[in-house]
Amino acid sequence: MNPLVPSADILPASWPLLQGLLLIVFPLHLLAMNGLLGTAMVVLLIRRRRNRPSRVLAKQLTGTLPTLMAVTINLGVASLLFSQTLHGQFFYPGAILMGRFWLAIIPLLMAVYAGLYALDLGTERLAARSPLLTSLAVVLLMIVAFIFTNNQTLILNLQRWAAYFHADGGTLLNLGDPTLLPRYLHFVTAAMAGGGLFTALVGARLTRSEPRLGAYAQKLGLQLLRRMTLVQMGVGMLFLWQLPQSIRWQMLGGSLPATGLLVTAVSLALALLASSAQGLTSLSAALLAVQVFVMSGLREMIRHASLKGQLRPADMPVVWQEGGLMLFVLVLLVGMTTIGWLVRQAVRPAENAVRGESEQNRAFRL
């Protein structure tokens, strides 16, 4: 054991149960997060186009961002709690090493939240500055993503922890880690692909009230999804190559479960490219969701392989807290139901906006 690694905390339930719950809520968090950042990027992209469909679509997508933000944060908190419980002996030291940046996450997210609500509910004066506000929100979200990516690499790079004795001000980053940039770019490209899919889903919903606009949104979203998936596959290969040789070997045939998950993820990506090229929005959404769950499992395998000899689930003490666990599961079920309702509400403003603009246009023609 590395002497810098603290002793493991007592688990309130068995490791497999907590790990399973993490593998449920974390992919959902990723889906919401990709929808949030990616949709904000789509809004930035189409605001540059001055045609009516782009203008109307940008307005509708902007209205979904506050709800997506709420869903992302709620699922993120649950994921963070499970991660802290399971990997606290690695998570907390990593957060302490970059403590100043870690503490900055909350004010950064609050600033993003304020900006998104200003975009959605603001006056005409604020609407004139919407490109600036959207750009600021995207930049801040990407900074938060970079902080989290640094934390995840610090958790796995135990050799870096010794730098604390030379710089204990909470400003250490893991910029020298060869996996840092590929990890981060993989996240960003995944977000853009997710934003494209969310745009296509909004378009599919809009076809009921505004067929032309719905078709435009679906075409734009699926095209972005397809292109970013290709880029993401390239970045994924770079990330795989930058992994330590022993871990890369497991991904490429040394471990049947790890290799199986990698092959499954690549197969799903190829199927996603085919379905998006054929304009199959619902199928593309299902494939992407399954792929995110598979990739989350692969991510956990990489974590365990990186911490081999340090992370020992079988040796962790367990003191069952049945009451707290049952209460958590109940709250989780209620929360998931609420989140499902929020997602539906996120799409509904788009329909209302189209309906309102269509009525205004008809009144103007009359």
Helices and strands as residue ranges (DSSP letters): H 15-47, H 52-97, H 99-103, H 105-121, H 124-127, H 130-156, G 158-165, H 180-206, H 211-242, H 245-249, I 250-254, H 256-277, H 281-306, G 313-315, H 322-365
